[in-house]
Amino acid sequence: MSLQWTIVATFLYSEIALVILMMLPFISAQRWHKVFKSRILQMLGKRGNIYFLAFVAALVLLLLDALREMKKYGGVAHEFPEQPLAQTAMHMKLFRAQRNFYIAGFALFLFLVLKRLVLLLSTQSTVTASYEAAIRQAKSASETAERLMKSNEKKDENEKNEKDEQQGKVIAQLQHELDQTKNELTKARKDLQAMKQQAESVTTEYDRLMKEHEKLQVNAAPS
């Protein structure tokens, strides 16, 4: 295998290993996102499109070269029926061309798959981070609303207690005034009763005096 195809095969094996790593469930998208945001990959990412297009172009050229070799040796592989060594050599070259074609094809395919996986993992990490931030924000808003509701309930309860206390004070004051009024009314009734008794006593005394006066006049008349 020539140097260029050794490099492509090594790259293909590396791609397979990376795809398997990215498919492992215990490595989260956030961890891959941190790896993608590392300083080295960030430096490479500044010209990532250039590197991507250059590598894709190189793989496409190698794929076309392997396809050309397949067509070249595929047509002459059976032209030497009387020369087994030459025919075997043609079959070996055809096999190598087919091997190189598959290596370049799978390397190109996995390279596109890797690019897509990186994009999906980054997007998933961003969406997950946004979702977690939204959950935290919603939880914070819920806790704030709950605190406000409790505060309002406590405030309403305090206002109700103050109102009840004020009403209790008013009721106690009215009850005190009512008791005073009752006491004054009872006292007035007693005074009225005493005045009635006194008036009756005065009337009785007046009648007695009038009777004595009439008796005195009657006794004084014959003389």
NORDA-V998866 format. One record per backbone hydrogen bond with DSSP energy under -1.0 kcal/mol. CO is the residue of the C=O (numbers start at 0). NH is the residue of the N-H. If there is no record, write none. Layout:
co = [CO;CO]
nh = [NH;NH]
//
This chain:
co = [1;2;3;4;5;6;7;8;9;10;11;12;13;14;15;16;17;18;20;27;28;29;30;31;32;34;37;38;39;40;44;46;47;48;49;50;51;52;53;54;55;56;57;58;59;60;61;62;63;64;65;66;67;68;69;70;75;82;83;84;85;86;87;88;89;90;91;92;93;94;95;96;97;98;99;100;101;102;103;104;105;106;107;108;109;110;111;112;113;114;115;116;117;118;119;120;121;122;123;124;125;126;127;128;129;130;131;132;133;134;135;136;137;138;139;140;141;142;143;144;145;146;147;148;149;150;151;152;153;154;155;156;157;158;159;160;161;162;163;164;165;166;167;168;169;170;171;172;173;174;175;176;177;178;179;180;181;182;183;184;185;186;187;188;189;190;191;192;193;194;195;196;197;198;199;200;201;202;203;204;205;206;207;208;209;210;211;212;213;214;215;216]
nh = [5;6;7;8;9;10;11;12;13;14;15;16;17;18;19;20;21;22;23;31;32;33;34;35;36;37;41;42;43;44;47;50;51;52;53;54;55;56;57;58;59;60;61;62;63;64;65;66;67;68;69;70;71;72;73;74;78;86;87;88;89;90;91;92;93;94;95;96;97;98;99;100;101;102;103;104;105;106;107;108;109;110;111;112;113;114;115;116;117;118;119;120;121;122;123;124;125;126;127;128;129;130;131;132;133;134;135;136;137;138;139;140;141;142;143;144;145;146;147;148;149;150;151;152;153;154;155;156;157;158;159;160;161;162;163;164;165;166;167;168;169;170;171;172;173;174;175;176;177;178;179;180;181;182;183;184;185;186;187;188;189;190;191;192;193;194;195;196;197;198;199;200;201;202;203;204;205;206;207;208;209;210;211;212;213;214;215;216;217;218;219;220]
//
